[in-house]
Amino acid sequence: MSVPEARPRPDDEVERVLAVVAHPDDIDFGGAGSIALWTKAGIEVHYCIVTDGQAGGFEPDRDRAEIPAVRRAEQTAAAQHVGVHDLHFLGYQDGAVEATPQLVRELSRLIRKVRPQRLLSQSPERWWSRLQVSHPDHLAAAEATVRAFYPAAGNPYAYPELPEEAWDVGELWMMEHPESNHYVDITDTFDQKLAALRSHASQHRDPDGLAAGMRTYSGELAAAAGFPANHYAESFAVIRLG
C-alpha cells in the first residue's frame, strides 16, 4: 500500500521532537540536516539510540569491549553539531534487535516522558534497491517505534503501571522509506550534517568519499523535490493520525 499524502504540522507548532534509531550515526545519515533546522527554530529535540553499535567499525586492533563507550561518545559529539543535547541510550545488542513488547514498552514510556509533537524513526519497510538502509536492526527498531506511536504510547490502558500519562504524538516521520511524501531543504544546514557524520570517526574509512557521496545523494533528493539547483534535501514518509 502506498504512503498517503500528508501535510506535516508546521514547525512553529512543534515544541519537541523525539528521534528513535537503531545505531549511533543512523540519525545523522537520515535526518541531521532537518534536525539542525528544527533546533535553530527553537524546537527541543531528543535522541533515542536503541543499540550501542557494538558490531560496527573498521578498527581490527581495537578492544571490542571499548566500542559501546566510543560510539556513545561519537553520537554525543555528533548531536552537538546539530543542537541536540538530550540523548537516551537503551543499550541493546547490535545485530539482535527485535520489535519485542519490552522495546515497545520502553519506547512508549520515553514518548510519554518527552511528550513530542513529532516522532522521527527509520522505516519498518525494506527498501530493496537500497538494502543497506534496511539493516534488520533498523527494521525492528522502526517497527517497535511505529507500535509505540500507535497505539501504545497514547493508550491510557496500555502499561498502566507506568507513572507517565499517555501521550498521542500525532505525527510520524520515517527516514529512508521506499516511498517519500515530504522533502526538507537542508542546504543551510548541510555542513552541520556533514560535521555530525564525521564525528563517527570509528565508522568511516574514507571521510572524503563519505562527504562526496552525501553531497551527490542529497542533491538528487533536492532535484526530486523540485528545489533549485545546488540545493540539498532529506526525504521522509510522513504519517499523521486523524
C-alpha positions, 0 to 999 in steps of 0.5 A: 500500500502506498504512503498517503499524502500528508501535510506535516504540522508546521514547525512553529507548532512543534515544541519537541521532537523525539528521534528513535534509531537503531545505531549511533550515526543512523540519525545523522545519515537520515535526518541531521540536516532537518534536525539542525533546522528544527533546533535553530527554530527553537524546537527541543529535540531528543535522541533515542539510540536503541543499540550501542553499535557494538558490531560496527567499525573498521578498527581490527586492533581495537578492544571490542569491549571499548566500542559501546563507550566510543560510539556513545561518545561519537553520537554525543559529539555528533548531536552537538553539531546539530543542537541536540543535547538530550540523548537516551541510550537503551543499550541493546545488542547490535545485530539482535534487535527485535520489535519485542513488547519490552522495546515497545514498552520502553519506547512508549514510556520515553514518548510519554516522558518527552511528550513530542509533537513529532516522532522521527524513526527509520522505516519498518519497510525494506527498501530493496534497491537500497538494502543497506538502509534496511539493516534488520536492526533498523527494521525492528527498531522502526517497527517497535517505534511505529507500535509505540506511536500507535497505539501504545504510547497514547493508550491510557490502558496500555502499561498502566503501571507506568507513572507517565500519562499517555501521550498521542504524538500525532505525527510520524516521520520515517527516514529512508522509506521506499516511498517519500511524501515530504522533502526538507531543504537542508542546504543551510544546514548541510555542513552541520550534517556533514560535521555530525557524520564525521564525528563517527570517526570509528565508522568511516574509512574514507571521510572524503568519499563519505562527504562526496557521496552525501553531497551527490545523494542529497542533491538528487533528493533536492532535484526530486523535490523540485528545489533549485539547483545546488540545493540539498534535501532529506526525504521522509514518509510522513504519517499523521493520525486523524 
